[in-house]
Every structure is written in C-alpha cells, then in structure tokens.
C-alpha cells in the first residue's frame, strides 16, 4: 500500500524509463535525419565538384606556354610573386574588330593562382587555376583563338611579377626583358631583338593606375584597371 498522493517508486522508475526510451528514440530519428541531410548535401557538393572538374582541361605541373612559335616559357610558381592578394579588375581586350569587356577576379597565394573572367553582366567567360595539380582551365566556345585562359594567366604574370623573377624565366626561353621608367614606366619583351610584347604602366608601381598590355606578335591588346587590391 502507498500513502494517498505518493507515487509508487517502481511506477516512477517505469515512467522515467519510458521517458528516456522516447527521448532516445526521438534523438535517433533526429540524428538519422540530420545525417541523411548532411550526406545528401555532401553528395550534391561532391557531384558539382566532379562536374566542374569534367568541364576543365588540365596540364602537367611544369607549365610551358608559347609566346611565339619558337619561344616558350615555363611559368614561375605562384609563391614567387611574394605576396598573397585578391584583385578585382576591369579590362577591355581588343583584337581587330573584336572587343571583350571583362571583369577579372584574381587570387594569388603561396600554392595557387586562381583567375576568373566575367562578362559585364556576370557570365563566366573563362577560369584558370595554376596549383600543385598543374594548370586547369575552362572557357566559352566561340571566343577568339588568342583569347585563351593560359594566355590570360601568362599575360597577368608578365605584367605583375617582378623583373627579377621574370628575367631568368624569359632568358631560359630565349627572350629578353627590358624595363624603363622614363619617359613612362614600360616593359618590353624581345625575341631575336624584336619587341613582341610591350606593357605600359600609369604608375611606377605595377599595382596602381591603369596598365596597357600590347601583344605585337598576336596582334591583341588590353587595358586593365585594378579596382580592388586586398592582401590575404
């Protein structure tokens, strides 16, 4: 017998046990649902990465890019820039009657260079990634033959890497680099004594103002203006 108003201890234990079982069951269902959702997200993200990778072309880790039919250079490693940065740039690329207006989004760190080219309305024109796995790139079909991601990356490096970093790279390719500061800041890349690329800077610093890149060999040019320079 129990006193009126008191609960039998054995009954209390059964109620507590039932409550714990219900709580455990609910937690298991919650965890299973959460794991299922997480797994679904993982599969979705993984699938997108696979699809993105399938749309890209890749090259070996030692990247050699031609500047002319007979002169090629090996691209310097990302770390050789000596700074980790993020850039937002506007550019106008011209070849004959074709004109492309591009927004460049660029990130450089010790391990990789990532560059994306966007149209003025935000559509991706190309992407290029130079990292430990080599060179990977993608671009719209129908673009000019000389409007290539690997050329855009090479032109970027020729424009912004230091003279000291580029001299050896170009010399190994049978090319010469001449840089002057008067009457304007200018770089010239010569093949067999003839200028094939000329780069003109608004400022003594490569990162300030506008830059005009003129490829005399492939007959294209583009003007670049850096809108955002952000250390990483």
Secondary structure, DSSP 8 states (H G I E B T S, - for coil): ---TT---HHHHHHHHHHHHHHHHHHHHHHHHHHHHHHHHHHHHHHHHHHHHHHT-EEE-SS-EEESSSS-EEE---GGGG-S-EEEEEEEEEEETTEEEEEEEEEEE-SS-EEEEEE-TTS-EEEEEEEETTEEEEEE-TTS-TT--HHHHHHHHHHHHS-HHHHHHHHHHTTEEEEEE-SSSEEEEEEETTEEEEEEEESSSSTTSSEEEEEETTTTEEEEEEEEEEEE-
